[in-house]
Every structure is written in C-alpha cells, then in structure tokens.
Amino acid sequence: GRRRKRKRLRLAGAELYANRVFSSPTGGREQRAAGLLIGCRGAVPAASLRVTEAAAGSGWAVGSKANPDATTISIDEPTEAHKKQHSRRQEPGREEDDELLGTDDSDKTELLAGQKKSAPFWTFEYYQTFFDVDTYQVLDRIKGSVFPVPGRNFVRLYVRSNPDLYGPFWICATLVFAIAVSGNLSNFFIHLGRPTYHYVPEFRKVSIAATTIYAYAWLVPLALWGFLMWRNSKVMNIVSYSFLEIVCVYGYSLFVYIPTAILWIIPQKVVRWVLMIFSLCLSGSVLVMTFWPAVRDDNRRIALATMGTIVLLHALLSVGCLAYFFDAPEVDFPAPIIPAHNGTTLITKVK
Amino acid sequence: MRVSCWRSLPTCGLQSTLFQLRDLKAVGKKFVHVMYPKKSSALLRDWDLWGPLVLCVSLALMLQGGSADSKEDGGPQFAEVFVIIWFGAVVITLNSKLLGGTISFFQSLCVLGYCVLPLTVAMLVCRLVLLAGSGTVSFIIRLIVVIAMFAWSTLASTAFLADSQPPHRKALVVYPIFLFYFVISWMILTFTPQ
C-alpha cells in the first residue's frame, strides 16, 4: 500500500518534488521510491522504507541515520557557492543534513513550489511574490541556462521553489527587440549596394515578433504543464513541476537566442545555421534535462514523444525566426512590382 | 481639465481651466530638472503628466512623414509610438513596484515621461539634419546625437528612480529603462524621410 510519509519523515523542502512516497513490500512499486530525497532523523523501521538505487547523476540521494542497512548513495550536491547563497533560507546548525537534504523547513515548506504564495490573488502582494529575486539570482539563472551542466536540473539547482516572472518577461521582451532590430540591420547590410533598395524600418515586424515569442513562452508551458498534470494523474511521477517553474525554465532557456539573434546579422548562410544549431543545442539541453526526470517514469514511448515535441517546437521557433526576420544573403530579389503595370490594367478595365 | 486656483486671484473662482500659466511654469521647471539631473525631488513630489503628454505627442508627430507611401513596412504610426511610450512606461513602473520599489505609480510615470525630453530634442536635430541631406555624413551625425541623448535620458531617469529601489535589485530596475529608451532611440535613428 501507499502511505503518506510526510508526517513521519522530515523531508527536504527544495530538493523534493513529489509529495507522495510509495513504499510497499512488493517489488514493483519500489522503483517508484527510487529518486526520492529522504532524510530520516529519528528511527525509522526498515520495513517501512525501501529504497533502491537512484540513477546516478539525477541528484537524488537517500540517507538514514537510524537505519544503516538502507542503501546510501551519494548525491550530486549543489556546489558550495550555491549552498551558501541560498543558505539564508536554511536554518543554521544543520549542515550535516544539508549535505543531503538541502533546505530544511520541512513542515512549513510546501513540497510543490507555488503553494507558498499565501496572499489572495487579487492583492498586489500576491504578484510581488513572483518578483522576489535579487540581481545575483537572476544572473545566476541566466548563467545556468547558457552553460547547462549535464545532469544538473535547472529547476532544482537554480529556481529552487522560487520561480520568478521577471526573467521570463524581460528576456522575452529583449529577444523580441533583438530579433526585430537585428533583422532590420541585417537586411539593410545585405541590400546595401542595390540601387533599387530604399531602407524601411519594418516596424510591423516588431508586433509579429512580440506575438510569436510571448505566445511561445507562455502557451507552450501551459500546454506542457497541462499534459504533465494529466500524465501525473495516470502514472505516478516522482518529479512534477508547477506552472510557474515551467514558465521560468522556458523563459530563461530563451536567453541564449539573444546573442544568437545579434550574431545573425552576419550575412553568411553557413554561419547562421551553425549559430542556430549551437544555440538550439544549448537551450534545448536545458529543457531536456529539466523535463526528462518528469516523464522518465512514464511509458517509454510517451516520454520520448514528449521530449521530441519539446525539442521540435524549440527548433521551429528558431528556424521560423531566422527565415522570417532575416532575408537570405546573396539572393537576387525580384524587382519590385512596378505600379504602372497595375495602373495600366486598372485603366483598361475602367475603359 | 482641472479645477484651478483656490486663492483669490482676479480671474478665478472654481472655474476649470485647461492649462494655466502656473502649470506651464511647473512643466518648464521639470524640463530644466531633466536636462540637468540632480538629486532634486521636485520631479517626484509634484508630479504631473502634462509634460510627458506634450513630449509624447510631439515625438509621435515628428516620427510621421517617413516612408509614408509604404503600407506594410514603414515606420511606426502615430498610435504605435503613443502606445509604445505609455505602455512601456506603465510596464516599467509596474516592474519597479513589483520588485519592491517605494515610488508611487504616477511619480514613476512622470519621471519616465519627462526623461523622453532629450530624445525629443534628438528627433528634432535629426529632422533638421535630414533636411540638409541624407548621406553617410548625416547618418553619422544623427547616430552620435541619438546615442548621446539616449545615454542622457537613461542616466537622468536612473538618477531620479534609483534611490527608491531596494538595494540588491537596482540593476533589475534599470535594465528595462535602458531597453525602453533604446527602443525609442532606435525608432528615432531609423526614421527615413520619404
């Protein structure tokens, strides 16, 4: 049977993403317990807690002070710097458990992020909780999205139950203007020598860019969140993310496209495609490493299909932006339609 | 419209006037404060939105008349400039308040609106330069002028707004202001007459 363990165990706050612990004498369910971060302070009967090996690099660990027979696997710990930065959320004097558990506000901290905003949604304070980040945190998150470390989960490492909306919103805004301005500049340089070319600022494209990017950054997370919730109701997943965390990951993963868009001004096809593939790999890997733990326990085909869809949509976004906003270099454009042609037709019709 | 003067001046009673000389002086004083930004609180305390309105309308008007024939890919329309400036200012104000700033909503709008003044001056200079010609030299002059005024606007508004922000979040508040004035500068720089 499955039992709620929260009352008996002190569970870590930030490292734990499922609020249900399965333990059963049968073998099949034991796999579910793999990957849980559990720390036991008091004596826990061995029979009530079975653990199996956690996948290496997934960042899960199990330790039990009172039960040395339990499997103990070392954890991919967050670096010292991160622990110190987030140490103000930890109570002092619990360093040895912090090695395994992370933050320890067990009974108060909600295990699923997003449930700690307690102000009602029509007050201003409710929305202020989504902007509760300092400069160094935003910079850290950006750095984590540009240099993804294999095996490190962006959400667990950087977001850590404090998802913010500042990053996603302003990164999207910057990306919109970066694409529009770079596209305009690159078209200007490509067509510079032609006698028939008259520069236009192409301001319409800003609104198109804005619609596309904001729709991608908010609707795709919504769809993904709905899909993951639906799968969660059918199959127990250890890891589940709140909607804000998914928005956060998507927003920060778009950051690497900003320098890419600026470098797309270079009017060489090969350079542009190399840049696109490189940035797609970087930001796609952030997404893949974040969402793979959430679908890994599911049916194999569905998990792979989900990952494939995520990467495909991401690729579509970058290919679409490159194709629409940046004219192909070294292509002779057809001469603009001469108005006299239409005028002549019109006149003949009137006659 | 606002109800003016409660004191005993010859022309007033409780009549509503559209704009008074006293308002004009207040607006002018704020213009001077923007051009020579010091840590004075006049801009913040007695906020008004007349100045920003005048600046926004004049900037939007001056941005018209470029590539007027082009239907799709021309410069921004009047309404677009208006919307960008006001919507951008509102979003930045909300951003700074959500990050924990202590400045009030309209004070922040007032500061951001008034600090568009250097860019309006840049637009005026650009149009005058474009009257003379639109070659490379004029482009370089326009580029230098726009960059200088962009820096001036950003520094002026930062000087007024930075103090009201929580200490570890100043960069988070300043960056959107930078982006806002960058977009306006881009619109000014890419203005091409027909």
Interface residues (C-beta under 8 A of the other chain):
Chain A: F124 Y127 Q128 F130 F131 V133 D134 T135 Y136 V138 Y166 W170 A173 T174 F177 V181 N184 H198 Y199 V200 P201 E202 F203 R204 K205
Chain B: G66 S67 S70 E72 D73 G74 G75 P76 E80 N95 K97 L98 L99 G100 H168 R169 K170 A171 L172 Y175 P176 L179 F182 V183 W186 M187 T190 F191 T192
